[in-house]
Amino acid sequence: MKIIVLNGSPKGELSVTLQYVRFAARKFPDHTFEIFHVAQTIRKLEKDEKAFNDILEAVKKADAVLWSFPLYFLLVCSQYKRFIELIFEKEQEAAFAGKYTASLSTSIHFFDHTAHNYIHSICDDLGMKYLGAYSPAMYDLMKRPERTRWLGFMGLFLDAVTRRAPAAPAYPPLAAQKFVYEPGQVKSIADAAGKKILIMKDGQTPSGNIDAMVGTLAANFNGPVEVVNLMDIDIKGGCLGCCKCGLDNVCEYDGKDGYKDFYNEKVKKADVVVFAGAIFDRYLSSRWKTYFDRSFFNTHTPTLIGKQIAFVISGPLGQIPNLRQILTAYGEFQEANLAFIITDESGDSGKIDALLAELAGSLVHPAAQNYAPPMNFLGVGGRKIFRDEVYGMLRFVFQADHHYYKTHGLYDFPQKNYKARRMNAFMMLMTKIPSVRKKFLKILKEQMVKPVKFIAENK
Ligand SMILES: Cc1cc2nc3c(=O)[nH]c(=O)nc-3n(C[C@H](O)[C@H](O)[C@H](O)COP(=O)(O)O)c2cc1C
């Protein structure tokens, strides 16, 4: 059988993920694996029709397609995202329709599920037969049991393709939205009170109702608002994955484009940051993805702590819960307050006006000053993954993170909690005594609430 591998790493042949493919190719010599470095060569693929068509022709002749990519900012990298956009822009879905497919990524397991959900949904949109996701940690291939596991996945995949097994789509097609938002009267009563307000909007077309929604939001503030079109920022390209930033946040693009200065001068210094964009396929535009990927020069540290942020979206977000989760998680790991996610899905201009006015007011409300809610599973879980990785394998590459984690108390490993350790040791011993055990179980509920009840009633 012939398998087309769409390599989504900007590092091309130097991709770690690609080594899993090379390994599988050696172990399954009866099948051929043809690799296209689509992320690395995206500039060429955008301009050179023949180069793009060569990939389509190969896909048409193949028995299956393997999406092989690194995790970048909870998804695939911007260059791979752009490749996916090109397929739809050029209306080339037919080349992929009916093909068997699977996705492979390597990562540190930080939102790997949202990236695979995304690729699965894209495969469904393309009419492909998606058979599964494989998401090992970056260096799992070094371990014998993990190699066996990977070959197990590939064995099952190749067998299912050979048998022409049925595949179940998981994501229904998105219902198209044709609504045109017409802004009403704006009262401009949200008092910015000297706060720096930055609204970034998507310049990639079609941008749906974004310009009009941003216009209304900006007009709701009583004071200066900076609106920046992402297309006007000097961004030479997507993140290259070189990880030069790891030591001291130096970026390969330093001195070559204006992204980092923009981020440091405008984004970091703003009190309120609004991200506005239209939905492209099952995410925002690849331009937005480039913005997020390039912010990786800050590596694994939050840069929007205590800021009030919001997303203003044009398009069917309600049909893409995966994207809502990505946006929510972004607010959490930035330690910001994600005040609102507003969309134009209601199809009612009056309601959108009211929501945008409410958003403006809440972003500058005095009670919102440095407010950020406690994190939920997305933020807490993500932070623990970062903590363990930066403390462990990533430390010598990401020295800037290590310094930040050390100085900001993020190395909060439970083994350092000596009070809890003493209590656990004592109580585990005591509860071995039957009479104590019986009493312990009887008063457990009461004891659990006791310290918090004391605070609630006395502080
Ligand atoms: C810009 C950037 C963003 C990343 N984002 C994530 C992420 O969101 N989740 C994750 O688990 N790993 C993330 N990683 C780690 C890579 O996914 C990981 O190193 C991967 O193995 C690289 O594969 P490759 O060598 O095939 O490109 C990121 C790395 C870079 C450079």
The ligand as an SDF file (V2000), in Angstrom:
LIG
                    3D

 31 33  0  0  0  0  0  0  0  0999 V2000
    5.8950   27.0690   19.0500 C   0  0  0  0  0  0  0  0  0  0  0  0
    5.7450   25.7690   19.7740 C   0  0  0  0  0  0  0  0  0  0  0  0
    4.5460   25.4920   20.3710 C   0  0  0  0  0  0  0  0  0  0  0  0
    4.3780   24.2650   21.0420 C   0  0  0  0  0  0  0  0  0  0  0  0
    3.1780   24.0240   21.5910 N   0  0  0  0  0  0  0  0  0  0  0  0
    2.9510   22.8500   22.2220 C   0  0  0  0  0  0  0  0  0  0  0  0
    1.6740   22.5710   22.7990 C   0  0  0  0  0  0  0  0  0  0  0  0
    0.7280   23.3600   22.7250 O   0  0  0  0  0  0  0  0  0  0  0  0
    1.5370   21.3770   23.4290 N   0  0  0  0  0  0  0  0  0  0  0  0
    2.5410   20.4810   23.5390 C   0  0  0  0  0  0  0  0  0  0  0  0
    2.3320   19.4480   24.1650 O   0  0  0  0  0  0  0  0  0  0  0  0
    3.7730   20.7080   22.9750 N   0  0  0  0  0  0  0  0  0  0  0  0
    3.9720   21.8720   22.3200 C   0  0  0  0  0  0  0  0  0  0  0  0
    5.1920   22.1160   21.7280 N   0  0  0  0  0  0  0  0  0  0  0  0
    6.2310   21.0580   21.7490 C   0  0  0  0  0  0  0  0  0  0  0  0
    6.3010   20.2890   20.4260 C   0  0  0  0  0  0  0  0  0  0  0  0
    5.0270   19.8130   20.0500 O   0  0  0  0  0  0  0  0  0  0  0  0
    7.2290   19.0920   20.5400 C   0  0  0  0  0  0  0  0  0  0  0  0
    8.5060   19.5400   20.8460 O   0  0  0  0  0  0  0  0  0  0  0  0
    7.2560   18.2080   19.3130 C   0  0  0  0  0  0  0  0  0  0  0  0
    7.7530   16.9580   19.6510 O   0  0  0  0  0  0  0  0  0  0  0  0
    8.1070   18.7720   18.1850 C   0  0  0  0  0  0  0  0  0  0  0  0
    7.9850   17.8940   17.0800 O   0  0  0  0  0  0  0  0  0  0  0  0
    8.7750   18.0610   15.7150 P   0  0  0  0  0  0  0  0  0  0  0  0
   10.2300   17.8790   16.0230 O   0  0  0  0  0  0  0  0  0  0  0  0
    8.2190   16.9730   14.8600 O   0  0  0  0  0  0  0  0  0  0  0  0
    8.5000   19.4130   15.1690 O   0  0  0  0  0  0  0  0  0  0  0  0
    5.4240   23.3270   21.0890 C   0  0  0  0  0  0  0  0  0  0  0  0
    6.6480   23.6280   20.4990 C   0  0  0  0  0  0  0  0  0  0  0  0
    6.8140   24.8260   19.8420 C   0  0  0  0  0  0  0  0  0  0  0  0
    8.1270   25.1340   19.1880 C   0  0  0  0  0  0  0  0  0  0  0  0
  1  2  1  0
  2  3  1  0
  2 30  2  0
  3  4  2  0
  4  5  1  0
  4 28  1  0
  5  6  2  0
  6  7  1  0
  6 13  1  0
  7  8  2  0
  7  9  1  0
  9 10  1  0
 10 11  2  0
 10 12  1  0
 12 13  2  0
 13 14  1  0
 14 15  1  0
 14 28  1  0
 15 16  1  0
 16 17  1  0
 16 18  1  0
 18 19  1  0
 18 20  1  0
 20 21  1  0
 20 22  1  0
 22 23  1  0
 23 24  1  0
 24 25  2  0
 24 26  1  0
 24 27  1  0
 28 29  2  0
 29 30  1  0
 30 31  1  0
M  END
$$$$
